[in-house]
Amino acid sequence: MFHFIVPLHGHFFTFQDPRDKKGFKGQVEEGVSFQPLPEGANDWKDGHERPQVGCLGVSPHDPKQYRLFGSKEECRDEGFSFLSGNVTILDEWNPAEK
């Protein structure tokens, strides 16, 4: 999996190298792992605050390990460093669709 940042659009994770065929010129991190939110993590339960879905964190022990959390607090409680910005997961990068 590949990770890269597009200014004003956030973090992108793709299964195909964005430099291949699509000509992405920015910095690309290869060989990353990405763990999405567990099933039901973004459910909004009655009487609770709306969940902060999509809080991205990176492991301080393995900088290629990324994970989505339900809140900034959960991210920090798990020992991950919070990364700001939107998160998009694609099969391949298409600059026309960013």
C-alpha positions in Angstrom: 0.0 0.0 0.0 1.1 3.6 -0.7 0.7 6.7 1.4 1.0 10.3 0.2 -0.3 13.8 1.0 -2.0 16.1 -1.4 -2.0 19.7 -0.1 -5.5 20.9 0.6 -6.9 17.4 0.2 -5.2 15.4 2.9 -3.8 11.8 3.3 -4.3 9.3 0.5 -3.8 5.6 0.7 -3.7 3.6 -2.6 -3.1 0.0 -3.6 -1.3 1.0 -6.8 1.8 3.3 -7.0 0.5 6.8 -7.9 3.7 7.5 -9.7 3.0 4.7 -12.2 1.0 5.9 -15.2 -0.8 8.7 -13.4 2.4 10.7 -12.9 2.1 11.8 -9.3 5.2 13.9 -8.6 5.0 14.3 -4.8 6.6 12.2 -2.1 5.2 8.7 -1.8 5.7 6.3 1.1 5.7 2.7 0.0 4.9 -0.5 2.0 2.6 1.1 4.6 -0.1 -0.7 6.4 -3.5 0.8 7.0 -6.1 -0.4 9.6 -9.6 1.0 9.1 -12.1 1.6 11.8 -13.7 -1.6 13.3 -17.2 -2.4 12.3 -19.7 -0.1 14.2 -17.0 2.3 15.4 -18.8 5.3 13.8 -22.2 4.4 15.1 -23.8 7.4 16.9 -25.3 6.1 20.1 -28.3 7.8 21.8 -27.2 10.2 24.5 -23.5 10.3 23.4 -21.6 12.9 21.5 -21.2 12.4 17.8 -18.1 10.3 17.1 -15.1 11.9 15.5 -14.8 9.4 12.7 -11.7 9.2 10.7 -9.0 10.4 13.2 -5.8 9.1 11.6 -2.8 8.0 13.7 0.7 6.7 13.0 2.5 4.3 15.3 5.6 5.8 16.9 7.2 2.3 16.9 6.5 1.6 13.2 6.2 4.8 11.1 4.7 2.7 8.3 1.7 1.6 10.4 -1.4 3.8 10.0 -4.7 3.4 11.7 -8.1 5.1 11.9 -9.6 5.8 15.3 -13.0 7.0 16.5 -11.5 10.0 18.3 -8.2 11.9 18.9 -8.3 10.7 22.5 -8.6 7.0 21.4 -5.7 7.6 19.1 -3.5 9.0 21.8 -4.6 6.4 24.4 -3.4 3.6 22.0 0.0 5.3 21.8 -0.4 6.6 18.2 0.5 10.1 17.0 -2.5 12.0 15.7 -2.3 13.2 12.1 -4.6 16.0 11.0 -6.2 16.1 7.6 -8.8 14.1 5.6 -8.2 10.5 4.8 -9.0 8.9 1.4 -8.5 5.3 0.4 -8.4 4.5 -3.3 -7.5 1.5 -5.5 -5.4 3.9 -7.7 -4.7 7.7 -7.8 -6.6 9.7 -10.4 -5.6 13.4 -10.2 -8.8 14.4 -12.0 -10.8 13.0 -9.1 -8.9 14.5 -6.2 
